[in-house]
Amino acid sequence: MSRLNARQLAVVDALQSELSPGSVLVGGEVTGRAAGIWRSDTVQAPVLVRPDSTAAVSTALRVCSALAQPVITHGGLTGLAEGALTGPDDVVLSTERLQRVYPVDTANRTLLAAAGVTLQAAQAAAEQADLMLALDLGARGSCTLGGVAATNAGGHQVLRYGMAREQILGIEAVLADGTVLTSLNSMLKNNAGYDLKQLFIGTEGTLGIITRVRLRLRPRWRTQETALLACDHFTQVTGLLAALDESLGGTLSAFEVLWKDFYQLVSPAQKPLEPHHAYYVLAEALGSQPATDAERFTAAIADAAAAGLVSDAVVCKSGAERAALWAMRDSVERTLEHGPASIFDVSLAAASMESYVARVRDCLRDEWGEACRMWVFGHAGDGNLHIVVAAGTGDAQSSRRIERCVYEPLGAAGGSISGEHGIGLEKKRWLPVCRTPAELDTMRRLKRALDPANLLNPGRVIDLQQPAAQA
């Protein structure tokens, strides 16, 4: 307890008297925890609260508000924008004990679940009811629904089904002062006043802590057709996207693009396609007609090849082959084997991707020469690219130089500094690249209105004070 300051001691005393046993952890029980699944450091805050209900979350925030104690929310810790980092004066509120999954409402095709439930567990609950949760991420086994909602996560199937926002019908959240806002709508159409759930989707826990979500489910797909396609020019990639989307009648669910360097890094020794092509497209269609879907998928690829949009192709013949292709796409950790690496998540129109990537490469070469390595891949079908850069020593100065090369060209391209991972602490200074002064001011107004003392995830996304000019 010696590491706790006077305010933290008061918080611990109050919460231990009001919450169930095991709800409050202190000292080494907290600081021994990993700060994130992609990080090697540990939690710096010496206090962690683990509420087991919405009422307990309300109690925790009411106590922290009364004592002006900043609170940092922890979910599955899969984020990449430093949103979960803590300092020694913070208190962590973890959703790890909010684990309830309610029975699926099959008539209305909805699922109600607590914020600490993993995406994979929610997917499994939907599948048991012969339905589908149309959201899938590589971190499905670790990421939690509260974090998925709070960051408006994207993933593999955004092209067809949209971001997390499109899967969420209702939300329950707790405001900074402990007020419980239950807005667990179950209807597809509800225009009765403000749609309050939108205040908490994508705002990264800065306006309230999500405790439960009601998710929209969809008919489960019956067929899954997957192929890896090679292209030698980016005009083939964009043409292929349009051709497949049209030919497959709306069933195209994923259109992932791997630039050559990334494909060469992550593909197995027995490569599914030769490694000399400029781009590799992982295309997938989810359908409901077992008798005809495979034939239509193969025909669509044949037509694209005949139109000069595909240089080579392999179509999966089994679930094992499909899993191997997706595992290759999700092998982001391979980029971390080459020294300190910076991972970026940007969004822009497909037509601008080729020139944007070229500008980033040129800038990095000017800064680092041949000592720099860069890999590009992502959900190009929905405009989202992931860029991994290995250069420098991982220090703050190196990071700033790399960030400048990646983020500055987005302004001219009309792009965004975040496609799906959020802003957190890491990207906040770059927000003016893709948000106007009026937008930034409105964000501050919302934060002041719902969290005037700046206690919830302070410093994330937006500063309450006017920031200094962009460096």
N, C-alpha and C positions, 0 to 999 in steps of 0.2 A: 504493500500500500504506500510505500515511501515515495514512489514515483508520481503519485497523484497530487495535483494541486488542490487548493482549498475548495474550489468550485466542483471539481471532479469528485472529491470526497463527499461533498454534500449531495451530489447526484447519486452516488453509489448508496449512501445511507438511505435516501428517500426511496430509491427504486427497490432496494433489498427488502424494505418494509412493505412495499405495495405489490410487488410482482412475485410470481411463484418461484420456488427454489430452483436454482440453476439458470435463472434468467439473466444474471449479471456476472460477468467474468472480469477479472482484473489481473494486472501484472503479466507474468509469464504466460498465463493461459491465453492472453491476447497477443502479446508481442512476439510469440513464437509462431504465429500464423503467417502464411504466405500473403503478400500484398496483392497477388494476382497470379493466375495460372501461367501467364507469359512473363512473369517477373521473378527475379532471384532474391529480392529484398523482402522484408517482413513488415507487418503492421506496426506503425509507430505510436498509435494511440494506446494508452494503457487500460482503457475501459471499453468493454463490449457488452451491449444489451441484446438479448435474444428473446424478444416477445413471442408468445405462443398463440396470440389472438389479436384481432383488430383492437379490442379493448385494451390489451396490454401495450400495443403500439401507441394508442392514445394516451395512456398513463405515462409512458416513457417520454413522449414529446411534451406533455403538459408539465412534467417535472423539469425537463431540460429548458423549456421556454421560461418558466418561472425563475430559473437560475441563470438565464442567458448563456446556456451551454451549447456551443456548436455541435451538430450531429452529422456524421458522414454515414450514408447508407451503403451496406454491403449485401449483394446478392450472390450470384455465382462467380464473381470476380473474373469474368472472361473479357471485360472491356479492354480497349486498346487506346483510350484517350486520357488515362490517368485520372478518371473520375472517382476512383475509390481510394486514392492515396490519402493518408492521414498524417497528422502531426501530433506531437506529445500533448497538446492541449485539447485534442478532440475526444469525442465519445463516438464509438461506432454503434450503429443500430443494424443488426444483421437480421435478414428475413429467413434464416435457415430453419427455424422451427415452425414457420407458416406453411404447413405441408398438406393441408387438406385438399383432396380432389372430390368434388361432389358428383353424384350420379349424373350421367349424361342425359340431357333432355332430348330424346330422340325425335319427339314430335316437332319441336322448334329448332332442332339441330344446333344446340348450344351446350357449352361446357363451362361450369363455374369452378374456379380453382384459386387457391391461395397463392400469394406472391412468391413463396419459396419453393413451389413445385417446379421441377425442371421441365424444359420444353419436351424432352424425350418422354417423360412420364405423362404429360398431357397428350402427346401424340399417341401413346399406347392406350390411354383411356378412350380416346376417340376411335381408334381402330377396333377396340373390343366391342364398341357399339356399331361397328361396320360403317364408320364415318371417317372423315379425314380432317385434321387440323392443317390448313394449307400454309404452313410456315415451317421452314427447315433451315437450320444453320449447321455449320461444321461443329460448333460447340454445343450441340443439342443435349448432350449428356451432362453438361455442367451449368449452362446458362439457365437462369430462372425466369419465370413468367413476369415477375415484377421488373426485373432488369430489361427483359425483352420489350416490355411495354414502355418503360421509362426512357429507353433509347430509341424506340421505334425501329427495332431491328429489321433487317432485310433478309438476306440469305439467297438460297438457290432458286426459289420459285416466284420471285417478285414479278417477273415478266408476265406471268399469267394471273397471279392472285393478289399482287400488291404487297406493301410493307406490313409490319405488325399492325399498324393503324387500321388497315382494312379487315383484320381478323378480330378486332376488339369491339364488342357491342356495348359493354359497360365496365365501369371501374369503381372500386371503393378505395378511397385514399384518406390519409390523415394529414391535416394541415399542421403548420408549425406550432400552433398553440394547443394541439391535441384535439381539435374539432374533427369529428368523423364525417366525411362526405360520402354517402352511399348513393351511387348513381349506377346501379347494376342493371341497366336497361337490357332487355332481351329481344327487343324488336328491331327489325331491319329498317323500319321507317318510324322515326319519332322526331318531329320538329317542334316539340313543346319547349320553346325557349332555348337558352344557350346550351350547347352540347358540352357540358362541363368536363366530360372525360378527356377532351382534347387539351385541357390545361395540364394534364399529367403525362400524356403520351409524347415522348420525345423531349421532355424538359428535364430529364436526367435527375429527378428527385429534388430539384431546386424549388419546386412550388408545393410539394406534398409527397408523402411516402405511400406508394401503392401497396394495398394489403390483399385485395382480391381482384380478379378480372373475370369477366364473362366473355367467352370466345365464341366466335361464329364457326361452326363446323360445316363441312361440305360433303357431298356424296363421295364415297371412296372410289378411287380409280381402280380399274380392273386390268389395265394393261400399262406397261412401262417399256417404252422403246428408247434405246440410247445408242448414240453413235459418236465416234470421234472423227472429225473431218479436218483435213489440212487445206490451208489456203496460202497462196504465195503473195497476195496483194491485199491491202486492207479494203479495197473496193469489192473484192470477193466476199469479205466478211460481212460488210453491210448489205450487199446484195443477197447473200445467203440468208441473213436474218429475215429480210422481207419475203424472200421466196418460201422459206419453210413456214413462216407464220401464216402465209396465205394458203399454202398447199395443205397444211395440217388442220385447217378449219378451227383455229382457236385452241388446239390441244398442246401447242408448243409451250412447255413449262419451264425449260431452262435453256439458256444459250450462253455458255461460259466460254471465254476466250483466253487462251494461254499464249503469250508471246513466246517466241522460239527459245529465248534464254531460260525462261521458267520451265518450259517443257523439257529441255535438255537436262535441267537440274533434277526434276522430280520423276521423270519417267524411268521405268525399270530397265535393267540391262537388256531384256528382251522387249524392245520398244514396240508398242502397238502400231506406230507409224514411223517412217523414216524421220530423223531429226533435223532435216535440212530446210524444212518449210518455215516460212516467216510466222505463221499463225496456226493455232490448233483450236478447233471449236468443239466443245462438248455439248451436244444438243440432246435434249430429252423431251419426249411427248408422253403425257399421261392421258389415257383414254378409257372408254367404257365399252368398246366393241371388240372382244377377243377374236372374233372371226375375221375382222378386216383391218384392224389397226396396224398390225405388223406390215401387211402388204402396202398400206397407204404410206407408212413411214419410209419404207424402202423405196417406194416409187417417188416420193418427194425428194429423197437424196439423189436418186438417179436422174431426175429432171434437173436438179440443181447442177449436177456434174455435167449434164449435156449442155447446159447453158453457160458452162465455163466458170462456175462459181466454186467448184470443189476440185482440188488437185489430187486428193487421195482420201480414202475413207475406210473405216472399219465399223461394222454394226455389231453390237453385242448380241450374242446368242444365248447367254445365260446370266443368271443373277450374279455369279462370281465375276464374270467379265465386267459387268456393270459396276459392281462394288470396287473392282480394281481401278477403273477409270475415275470414279469419284474420289477414291482414296488418294490418287495421284493429284487431282485438283485440290484436295484439302491439305496437301502436305506442305503447308506454309512453313512449318518448323525447319524444313530443309534449308531455307534461306538463312537461318540463324547459325548455321555451321561455319559461316565465313566471317566471323568476327562480329563486332557491334553492328546492329542493323536497325534502321528506322522503317517502320511500317506505316504506310499511308493509305487512306481510303477516300478517294475523290470521286466526283460525279460530273459528267458533262455529256453533251450530245455525241452520239456515235460518230457523226460526220466530222467531229473535231478531234477525235481520239488520236488519230495517226500523227497529225501535226503537233498536238500537245505533247505526246510522248517523245517526239523528236526534239522538241524544245527543252524538255526536262533533261534528256540525255546530253544534249549539247551543253547545257548549263553545268551539269555535274562534271562533265569532262573538262570544262574550263576551270572548275574549282579544284578537281582532284586528279585529273589526268587518268591514266590507265589503272590507278590504284582503286578506282571506284567500280563497284559492281551494282547492277540494277536488274530487277526482275519485275515483270508486269503480268498480271492476270486479273480475272474478275468477272463480274456479272455484266458483261458488256451489252447484253440484250436489253438491260434496263438502265444503261448509262453509267454503271458503277465500276470503277477500276481500283485494284489494289496494287500499290507500288512499294517494293521493298528495296531499300538502298543500303549497301554496306560500304561505308567510307569513314575515314577518320577514326577517332579513338572512343567515340561514344560520349564525349564531353559536351557541355552546353554549347560551346562555340561551334563545334562540328555540327551539332543538331540544327542550330540556327542557319548555318550555311546550306545544309541539305533542305531544310524547310523552305527557304527562299526559292530554291530551284524548283521545288514541287508546287508550291502554292501560288507564287506570283503569276505564272502563265495562266492560271485559272480565270483571272479577272478578264483578260482579253477573250478567253474562250467561253465566257458566260457560264462557268462551271461552279461547283461547290467544293469547299474544303472537306466536307464530310458527306459520304453517300449513305452510310448506315451505322457507323460506330459512334456518332455523337461528337461533342466538343470537349467535355471534361475540362481539365486544366491545360492540357497540352496544346489545343488548337485555338484557345480563346483569343489570343492576340492577333490571329489571322482572320477573325470573323469579318472585318471590314472588306476583305477581298470579295465576299459574296453576299453581304448584307448591307443595306443602305443605312445611313444615320437614323432615318425615321424608324426603320425596323429595330435597330439596336435600342433606341430610346423606348420603344413600345415594350420590348423585352424587359427593360429596367422597370417600367411602370408596373408590369405584371408582378415582377419579383417583389417590389416594394409593397404592393397591395396585399399579397398573400403571405409574405414572410418579411415584414418590415424590420425585424431585428437581424435579418440575414443569418439565420441559424441552420437552415437546411442546405447541406452540401455547399457551404459558402465558397465563393470564388469560382465555382464551376460555371461553365457556359458564358455567363455575363457578369461583369463587375457592376456594382451599383453606382459607382462614381464614373464620370466620363473618362474613358481610357486615354492614354497618351497616343500621339500620332503613330500610325503603323510604321515600324522600322523596316 
